[in-house]
């Protein structure tokens, strides 16, 4: 059975979208009008390196079995879709037009699979021992999530690293680290049936007889995607400095013991919430992967470009830790540096 999947965000979302198209499902990407016109005219292109190969392959949507189209948020008929993928940066959901679309999605009770770094607030409400009442300040606008049923919201750890090449068109995505999407289950049985079917369909995809990297892996534990928090705090947010941004590789490996201590603190925090140690990714494995991440994180690039808002997983982790009477000076310093840079960008905007 072919499902109809709506994905909010045509950049990073095109990676998940391409995997679904290869598995025979239909995908609609929500984006700006000019980007939608380009995608509807030429399709999308994902550049990805297969295991054992030196060069990236080009996977074009117009050669895949699933059907792809793109549209503006205003043109979406939410009831047409079986599942929604949330692939925009968290601040974008505060936009009035996107917020209005979220209301329509929530009112239709459509299951939502988030591949955001910042977990939607309804997902966090599913964690039994987590008090979410003081977490709103880590969101650009937490009220956009008010209408969602937590059982219909799940989180997928966005471990694959990808970016739009600066010289390329907005319908092109370059995958730098082709790891897997690791999803927590839904709280709703019927939604899990769809999610498991998508997982199975994607796993069977082959191209010229070769296995295609980047799977969707559905886990039984709700805590598996939280393993990404250690990576974000250790690498991504430490790309942001009081001077110029640095690469993830430099952020992690310039002081490996400090990186290890931050990573372990965030892992310990997840375990205080109920995660099992097996839900985490070992620091050594992350540090090895970071050796190849020679670009600054998307958060660091956004701040360098003058963004007044970014996803604040750093603040979220700090607030959760405070609620559990835990603290870490290195994380407090990360939050301070990011606050300073964002405040400076707001001043520049006048």
Secondary structure, DSSP 8 states (H G I E B T S, - for coil): ---EEEEE-SSTHHHHHHHHHHTT-EEEEE--HHHHHHHHHH--EEEEE-TT-SSEEEEEGGGSSS-EEEE-GGG--GGG-SEEEE-S-GGGGGSHHHHHHHHHHHHTT-EEEE--SS--HHHHTTSTT---TT-GGGSS-GGGGTT--GGGEEEEE--SEEE--TTS-TTEEEEEE---EEE---SSHHHHHHHHHHHHHHHT-EETTEE-S--EEE-S-TTGGGHHHHHIIIIIGGG--SSS---HHHHHHTTHHHHHHHHHHHHHHHHHHT--GGGS--HHHHHHHHTT--S--HHHHHHHTT-S----HHHHHHHHHHHTT---HHHHHHHHHHHHHHHHHHHHH-
